[in-house]
């Protein structure tokens, strides 16, 4: 199906839409520094994120039943606090810090680019984040989604095929009427294998100076853009 038949853009969120690394470092510093802790807060963010894929893998491979991302993040945070020798937090304080993932900033081009794209396309999340996380993040960062889809709705973490198939089905669209937008080559390849069109958006600062992968599009995706404003222009949204 031609690119002109695309009706919906489905978005990876962490890294593609929002700057999780700087946001988590800020939230951790603002919450823990007043308690007397002086840590490398970007390292704290990196180590928390490093636990992300291994935790989801246990769900993907059937080692444990479905668990939403908020719960995986909290389990990982408890381990992370031990690693960084941060002690004495109450359950409520750990919950608050865990919800730092609900308070992530968009990239500078995010809101303007999404607003332009919304004039022509349905905008949907297709993230591993759970619904409450995505909704709260959207309210915090002003993200103009039409609908929240993704792992919790599909009961499958990307890149499981069900995550893409069920998202398209929820929109009553064929996969080829959807375009996956992501800053990660693997996500786009998985979506393309399910029939989605694909758009790569470069986010070279996602991991700060530590980024070693996804620095550029490594495949012949339908669209390759510098940011969301460039993506909007390439998709005819002015």
C-alpha positions in Angstrom: 0.0 0.0 0.0 1.3 3.4 -0.9 2.6 5.9 1.7 -0.3 8.1 0.8 -2.7 5.6 2.3 -1.2 5.9 5.8 -3.8 7.0 8.3 -2.1 6.7 11.6 1.4 7.4 13.0 2.3 5.1 16.0 5.2 6.3 18.1 7.8 4.8 20.2 8.0 7.1 23.2 11.1 6.7 25.4 13.9 8.3 23.6 11.9 9.1 20.4 9.4 11.5 21.9 10.8 12.2 25.3 14.3 12.8 26.8 14.2 10.2 29.5 17.9 10.4 30.5 18.1 14.1 31.5 14.6 14.0 32.9 15.3 11.0 35.2 18.6 12.5 36.3 16.8 15.8 37.2 14.0 14.0 39.1 16.4 11.8 41.0 18.6 14.8 42.0 15.7 17.0 43.0 14.3 14.2 45.2 17.4 12.7 46.7 19.9 15.5 46.9 17.9 17.3 49.6 18.1 14.0 51.6 21.9 14.3 51.6 22.8 12.2 48.6 25.4 13.4 46.1 25.5 10.9 43.2 26.2 10.9 39.5 22.5 11.3 38.6 23.0 10.7 34.9 24.7 7.4 35.8 21.7 6.7 38.1 19.4 7.2 35.1 21.6 5.1 32.8 21.7 2.2 35.3 17.9 2.3 35.8 17.4 2.2 32.1 19.9 -0.6 31.7 17.5 -2.9 33.7 14.6 -2.1 31.3 15.1 -4.7 28.6 16.2 -7.6 30.9 13.0 -7.1 33.0 10.8 -7.1 30.0 12.5 -10.2 28.6 11.3 -12.3 31.5 7.7 -11.4 30.4 8.4 -11.8 26.7 9.9 -15.3 27.2 7.1 -16.5 29.5 9.3 -16.6 32.6 6.7 -14.6 34.4 3.1 -13.5 33.6 2.2 -10.1 32.3 3.5 -7.2 34.5 3.0 -3.6 33.5 6.1 -1.4 33.1 5.4 0.8 36.2 5.8 -2.4 38.3 8.9 -3.5 36.5 10.4 0.0 36.9 9.7 -0.1 40.7 11.3 -3.5 41.1 14.3 -2.2 39.2 14.4 0.9 41.3 14.6 -1.1 44.5 17.7 -2.9 43.2 19.1 0.4 41.9 18.8 2.1 45.3 20.8 -0.7 46.8 23.4 -0.4 44.1 23.8 3.3 44.8 23.7 2.8 48.6 20.6 4.9 49.0 18.7 3.8 52.1 15.8 4.8 54.3 13.2 5.6 51.8 9.6 4.8 52.6 7.4 2.8 50.3 5.6 6.1 49.4 8.8 7.8 48.6 9.9 4.9 46.4 6.6 5.1 44.6 7.0 8.9 44.1 10.5 8.4 42.7 9.3 5.6 40.5 6.7 7.9 39.0 9.6 10.0 37.7 9.0 8.1 34.4 5.6 9.9 34.3 7.3 13.3 34.4 9.6 13.2 31.3 10.3 16.2 29.1 9.7 16.1 25.4 12.6 17.0 23.0 12.5 20.6 21.9 10.8 19.8 18.7 8.3 17.3 20.1 5.2 19.3 20.8 5.4 21.5 17.7 6.1 18.5 15.4 3.3 16.4 16.9 0.9 19.2 16.6 1.7 19.6 12.9 1.4 15.8 12.3 -1.9 15.7 14.1 -3.5 17.9 11.4 -3.2 15.0 9.0 -2.8 11.8 10.9 -4.1 9.9 13.9 -1.4 10.0 16.5 -1.0 7.0 18.8 1.6 5.8 21.3 3.0 2.3 20.6 5.2 2.2 23.6 6.2 -0.4 26.2 4.9 2.1 28.8 1.6 1.3 30.5 -1.5 3.4 30.0 -1.3 5.4 33.2 2.3 6.2 32.6 1.6 7.4 29.0 -1.4 9.4 30.1 0.4 11.2 32.9 3.4 11.8 30.7 1.2 13.3 28.1 -0.4 15.7 30.6 3.0 16.6 32.0 4.7 17.2 28.7 1.8 18.5 26.6 1.8 15.6 24.2 -1.3 15.7 21.9 -2.0 12.0 21.4 -5.3 10.9 19.9 -5.1 7.5 21.6 -2.9 5.6 24.0 -1.9 2.1 22.6 1.0 -0.2 23.1 2.2 -3.0 25.4 -0.5 -2.9 28.1 -3.3 -2.8 25.6 -1.7 -5.6 23.6 -0.5 -7.5 26.7 2.8 -7.9 24.9 6.1 -6.0 25.0 7.7 -4.8 21.8 9.2 -6.3 19.7 6.6 -9.1 20.1 4.4 -9.2 17.0 1.3 -8.8 19.0 2.3 -5.3 20.1 2.1 -4.1 16.5 -0.7 -6.2 15.3 -3.1 -5.4 18.1 -2.3 -1.7 17.9 -3.3 -1.5 14.3 -6.4 -3.6 15.0 -7.5 -1.3 17.8 -7.5 1.5 15.2 -9.5 -0.6 12.8 -6.7 -0.2 10.3 -4.6 -2.5 8.3 -0.9 -2.5 9.4 0.1 -0.9 6.1 -2.2 2.0 6.9 0.0 2.7 9.9 3.5 4.1 10.2 5.8 3.3 13.1 7.9 6.3 14.2 11.0 5.5 16.3 14.6 6.4 16.9 15.5 2.8 17.2 16.3 0.6 14.2 15.1 -2.6 15.9 11.7 -1.3 16.7 11.2 -0.2 13.1 12.3 -3.5 11.7 9.9 -5.3 14.0 7.1 -3.0 12.9 8.0 -3.4 9.2 7.9 -7.2 9.6 4.2 -6.8 10.6 3.4 -4.6 7.6 3.8 -1.1 9.0 5.4 1.7 7.1 8.4 3.1 9.0 9.9 6.5 9.9 13.3 6.8 11.6 13.8 10.0 13.6 17.3 10.7 14.8 17.8 11.2 18.6 21.6 11.4 19.0 21.4 12.6 22.6 19.2 9.9 23.9 22.0 8.4 25.9 24.0 11.5 26.2 27.7 11.0 25.3 27.2 7.2 25.9 25.1 6.5 22.8 26.7 3.9 20.6 23.8 2.5 18.7 20.9 3.9 16.6 23.0 6.9 15.8 21.5 6.8 12.3 19.0 4.9 10.2 20.7 1.6 9.3 18.0 0.4 6.8 15.9 1.7 4.0 13.0 3.0 6.0 10.2 4.9 4.3 11.1 8.2 5.8 14.3 9.3 7.6 14.0 12.6 9.5 16.2 14.8 11.7 13.4 15.5 14.2 9.6 15.7 14.3 9.5 19.1 12.5 11.5 17.6 9.7 9.2 14.5 9.8 6.1 16.7 9.5 7.5 18.5 6.5 8.4 15.3 4.8 4.9 14.0 5.4 3.3 17.2 4.1 2.2 18.6 7.4 2.8 22.4 7.5 
